[in-house]
Amino acid sequence: MNAHVALDLPRPNDVLAEQQLLGALLIDNACAEGVIQLLQPEHFVEPLHARIYDAIGRAVKGGQLASPVTLRAQFELDAGMKQVQGTQYLAELAASARDCLDPLAWARMLSGLAFRRTLILAAREIQDTAFSAGVEVDAGKIADVAERLLSAATEGASSAGCERFRAVGDIAAEVTAALTGPEAQRGVTFGIAALDELTGGMRAKELVIVGARPGMGKTAFGGHVALAAARSRHAVAFFSMEMAAAAVTLRLCAAAAFAQGRHVAYDAARRGRLNEAEAQALFEAEAGLRDLPLYVHEGRTLTPSGLFLAARRMQKRLAQTASPLGLVIVDHIQKIRPERDCRGNKVAEMTEISDALQKMAGALDVPVVALSQLNRMVEARAERRPELIDLRESGAIEQDADLVLLLYREAYYVKKREPHAASPEWADWHAEWLRCRNALDVHVAKQRNGQEGHVRAFFDGPSSAIR
């Protein structure tokens, strides 16, 4: 890289170390696996280096070779590459690999430099905010800005948050006490007995993916899990990325009414077409929800970091209450906005988002349940029961998840082929419809710490209620 280019870059930086590390990764892809866990593309100060590192990471994760030859086509039209005499620069990077004695050490150094640049930038923004704010600006608003900037800058860099070696005896004592003490930790339950028996519920730091095609009851399932957790006094942060908070809450009210033995159809309630008994049932259900520690956030514009920041603020707010944050639900992940421009590459977007949700579960020390669309390949098969391969856009979702649940309702497809009521086939169709109309099949397709299996739950479509 030309020296004059480096002079224009933010300080502190080490462009030479970036070149050497990239060269080492291009020469030996095997060392990339460890480096990828430590270093992100945004940690590179030179934008071209960030794009090259991202390309190497995507190739390695996809099981492909990343070399000056295989990456050349991706960078033929790259403006930054043209400024350094074209794709020959990739070969020059590979030639500098001999000076990178320890790729992991180089990665830690570059990550540290990136942290320092981020901290400097945050400090400057806080200073500018404090200087420029008018006298009428409330101090709390300035404090919120400072908190947000510092939180984003220091996240994951504090020594208090770093992973450290611990004696296995100390860990064993904590685990044993947690599982055998008077308040043994059993995990957050799904509220479906057979599913809880099979999985043991949802554990802290776990990412749970719930996948289904439209019409299978994803949001209803997410609402049921939220209600079950809140009734067990686990506070729930429900991020609705698609539906308005009022619509989600109305679904919860209809489901709660069903649990009380009253039937309120969600669609009729939404249209204001309830009779007196149904309206009374809705009022009673609403009263039962008032004291639940369940919070809905319309997260339509949120990125992964925005989700995390909102959830962590809620966690701090509830930390000293009787119901601390115990569960985060995201409906659904395809609606999360990626942090960076992936140029329409949905696989790259989902890889970034899935990784961020897994890290969020670990940082918050709570289970994170993320609802996910399945791709259309399901509809093209004669047997429409979903499989792991149907997770939409990225295999990274399957890889990052600790638990994957796939939902299927046969009744959805049976209803679509209803014959005319006067036809001779209608009686047989109706018998088939009655047999499956309330069946929700939950396939535990992946369980990192347990067995796979199938569970059947009761589902009432009109009220979105599950039991």
N, C-alpha and C positions, 0 to 999 in steps of 0.2 A: 504494500500500500504506500503511495507517495507520502512523504513526510508532511507536505503542506496540507494534505487532507486531514491528518491527525490533529494539526494545530487548531482546527476549527471545531473540534469535538469537545463535548462537556468534560470537565475535569472532576475528579481524578479518573484516569483511564490508562490502559496499557494495550494499545493496538497491536504491538508486536506479539504479546502473549496470546491475543485473540487469533492472530495468524498461525502461530505455532500450534495452538490447540486444534484449530480447524484442520490443519495439515495432518496432525496425528489421527484425527477421526477419519479423515479420508483414506489414510493408509491402512488403518486397522479399525474396522467397524466394530469389532468385539469390545473395544474399550468404550464405545459410545453408550452402551447400556447403563453403565455406572454413572457416566457424566450426565446423561439425560435426567437422572434423578436429582441432580444438584443444580443444574444450570438450565435456564430458560432462554429463548431467543432474545427476549427484551433485556437480558443482562449484558448483551454485547453493545458497546458504545457506537460501533460503526454499523449503520443500517444494512449495508451489503453483507457483512459478516453474520448479522442476525438472520438474514434470509437464507444464507448458505447453511447455517447451523440448523435452521428449521427444516430445510430440505433434507439434510442428513438424518435428522431425527425421524421425520416421516417415513423415509426409506427404510431405516433400521426397524422401526416399529412394524412396518408392513412386510418385513422379511426380505427386503430387496437390498441389492448392493448399492452403496453410496461411494462413488469414486469420481475423480475429475472427468472421466469418460462418460459415466452414466448420468451425471448432473449437467453435462454441457448443454443439452437441449433445453433444459429449464431456464437457463440464464443467457441464451443467445440474444434475447431482446431486452434484457435487464439494463435499465439506464445506468445504474451504479456500476455494473460490470463493464459497460462500454467506456467508462471513465478511467478504468485501470487496464486498458489494452485488451479488453474482451475476455473470453472464457479461458484464455491461456493463464489467467490469474489463478484458476483452480489448480493447475499444475504447479504454479509457483508456491501456493499454499502447501501442497503435498511435499514439496522440496524442503519446506521449513520444519517438517515434522521431527527431524532429528534433534532439534533444540528443545522439544517438549519432553522433558525427562519423566514427568509424572502427570498424565492427563487429569487425574482426579485433583491433584494439588493445584494445577492451573485453573480448573473449573472452580474450586473454592476461592481462589484469589480473585477471579473475574466476578464471581457472585458478590464477594465482599466489596469490590470497587463499585459495582452497580448499586449496592445498598447505600454506600456513602454518597453517591450521586443523588439517589432518591431522597436521602435525608437532607442533603443540602438544598435541594429543590423545595422540599416541604417546608423547611425552615424559612426560606425566602418568601414562599407564598404566605405563610403565617405572618411574617413581618409586614409584607405588603398589605395584607388584609387589615392588620392592626393600625397601620399608618393611614390607610385610605378611608377607613370606615368613618362616617359622619358621627357627630356627637349624639345624634338621635338613635343610632344603632344599638340595640340591646346587647349587653356584654355576653349574654347567653348564646346569641347567634354567632358571635366571634369565637366563643369557646367551642361551639359545635363544629365550626369549620376547622379549628385547630385540632380538635379530637379526630375528625375524619382524616385529615392530612397525615397526622402522626400515626394513626392506626394503620393507614394504608402503607406508610413508609416503613414501619417497624415490624409489620406482620411477618412472622416466621424467621426474623433475624435476631431477635433477642435470645441471649444465652439461656434464659429461663424457659424458652419454648423449644430449644434444640433437643433432639433425641440424644440421650446419654446412656451409657452402659450402666446397668444396675445389677446388683447381686440377685441371682435367681431365688435365693432364700427369702429376701425381702419381698420380691414380687409374689412368691408362693404364699407368704403369710397374708398379704393383702387379698389375693384371690380367694384363699380359703375362708377368710373372715367374711368376705363379701357374699360368698355362696352358702355359708352355714350359720351366719349370725342371726340374731333375732329379727333383723330386717333384711333377710337374704335377697340379693338382687336377682330377679327372675327375668329381667328384660321387659320392655314395653310390649304388651300383648296386642294382637291383631283384633281381638274380640270375636274370633271364630275358633271355637274350641279345638277342632281337629287340626287346624292350621297351626295354632299355638303349640299343640302337642308335637307336631312334626318338626317345627322349627325352633321351639323354645322362645318364640317371640323375637323382638328386635333388640339388639344389643347396642350399647354405646359405641360410637366410632364406626358403625357399619353403614354401608350404602346399600339400600334396598331398592331394586328396580321393579316396577310393576308395569308390564307391557301388555298392550292389547290393541286390537283394531277399533275404529270408531264404533260406538253402539254396544260395546261389550261391558261397559260399566266401570271404566277407570276412575272417573270422578266420584261416582257413587262409592267405590271401594275406598278411595282416599278419604272421603267424608266419613265412612264407617270407621276406619282406623283412627281418624282424628277424634271422633266422638268417644270411642272406646278408651283411648289414651287419656283424654280429658276427664272422663268419668273416673278414671283411676288416679286422678290428681297429678297427672303429668301434663305440664303446660305444653301446648302445641302451637307452633308457628306454621300456618298454612299459607303458602304463596300460590295465589291463583294467577297464572300467567296468561290465561285465556278468558275466563269468565269474570264478570264483575263480582265484587264482594257480596253484593245483595243477592245475586243469583245463586252463588255458592251457599249463602246462609239460608236461603229459602229451601234449597235441597236438604240441608241439614235439619231444618224444621220439619219437613215432610217425613224424613227418615226417623226423626225423634218421635213424631206422632205415631208412626207405625209401631215403634218399639213399645209405645204405651197402649197398643191395642186399637188404635184409631187409624182410619185410612184417609189420607189426604194426597190426592194426585198432584204431583209437582206442576204439570202443565196446566191443570185447572186452576191451581193457586196463582201461577204466573199470569194467567189471563183474567184473574179476578172472578172466576166462575165457581165459587164455593157456596154450598148451601149452609144453613145456620149451624148444623152439627159439625160440618167440616171446618167452618171458620172457628168454632169454639175449640176444636181439637188443635188447630194451628196456634191459637192463643196459648193453650196449655203447654204445647210443645215449646213455644217461644219462652215461656216462663221458666221451663226446665233448663234452657240453655244459658240463662242469664248468669249463673254463678260458675259456669264451666271455664276453666283456664284455656280457652281456645281462641286464637287470634288470627284473623284473615287479613292478608296483605295483597292488594292488587299490584302484582309485580310485572306488569306488561313491558316495562322499559328497562328492567334490571339486567345487568350483566352478572356473571358469576361472583365478582368481587362485591357488587351491590347487594346481591343476595346474602353473602356472608356478613357484610357490615350490618345490614338490617337485622339479621338473626342474632348477631352478637350483641347488638344494642338491646334487643328484647331479652336476651339471656342475662345481661347485666341488670336490667330493670327488674327481672323476676328473681334474681339470685337470693334475696333475703326474704322471699315470700314462702308461704306454705306449699306452693306448687312451682318449683323452678322449671326452667325449660327442659323438657324431656324428649321432644320429638320435633323434627322439621319435615314438612311435606311440600313438595314442589309439583305443581300440576300445570303444564307438563314440560319436560326438558327441551323439546324441540322449539319452544317459544322463548327460551332464554337467548338474549342477545350476546354473541361472542365478544370478547374483549378486543380482539384485533380483526382486521379485515382479512378474511381467508379467501377472498375473491371468488365467492360462490362455492367453495369446496366444502360440502356438507360433512364429509368425513373428518376433515381437519377441525371444523367447528365442534362436532360432537365429541371428538377426542379431547379438545380443550375443556369443554363443559363437563364431561364425565369426570375427568381428572380433578377439576375444581370442586365438584360435589363430593368426591371421595375425600379430598383434603379438608373440606368444610366439616364433614362428619367427624374427622379426627380432631380438628382444632376446637370444635364446640363440645366434643365428648358426648354426643347424643346420636341416636340413629337418624339418618336422613332417608326419607322415602321419596323417590323420584318417579313420577308417572311418565311413561314413554309410549309414543306411537309405534306400531309395527308397520313394516313395509307392505306393499300391495301383493307381494308374492303369495301371501296367505290366500288371497281371493282366487288365485289362479289354480290352486290345488283342489283335487276332489275332496281330500281330507283337510278341512280348514282349521284344525286345531293348531295353534301356533307353536313354534319351536324357537330355540335360542337364535338360530340363523336369521329369524325374521325381525330381530331388533333393528330398528331403522337407522340407516346412515353409517353406523360404525360398530366394529367389533370391540372397540375400546369400552363401550358400555358394559358388555358382557365381562370383559377382563377386569374392570374396576369394581364391579358389583360384588358384594359379599353374598347377596341373596337375590335371586331373580324369580319373580312370580309372573306367570303368563295367564291371562284371563280369557275364558271362552264361554259364550252362551249359544248353545245350539238353537235356542228359541229365536234368536235374531234372524237366522237364515231360514228357519222353518216359516216364520211369519212372512218373509219375502215371497214365498211361493204358495201363499194361500189361494186356493181355487175359488171360483164363484160359489156362493152359498147354495145355489140351486144345482150345482154339478154333482154327479155321483161320487166324485173323489173327495167331496168336502167332509164327509163323516170320518173317513180314515185320516184325513189331514187334521181334523179337530182333535181326534184321539191322540195323535202324535203331539200336537200343540199342548194339550193338557198334561202330557207326560213330561215335557221338558220346559214349560214356560217359566217355572220358578227355579231352574237349575243354573247355578254359576259354578263352573269348573275352574279351580285354581291349580295350576301346574307349578310345583316347586321345581323349576328347571335347572337351577343351580343353587347350591348351598355350600359355601366354602367350608363350613364346619359341621356338616351333617349330610344326610341323605336326601336324594330327590324323592318326589312323590306327588300324588294327586289328592286333592281335597274337593268335596262338593259342598257348596253352601247354598242357602236359600236366598233368592233374589226376587224382590218385588219391583218390577219395572216402573209402574206409575209413580211410586213414592221414592224410588231410588234407595230402598231399604235393603239391608243385608243382615242375615243372622245365621 
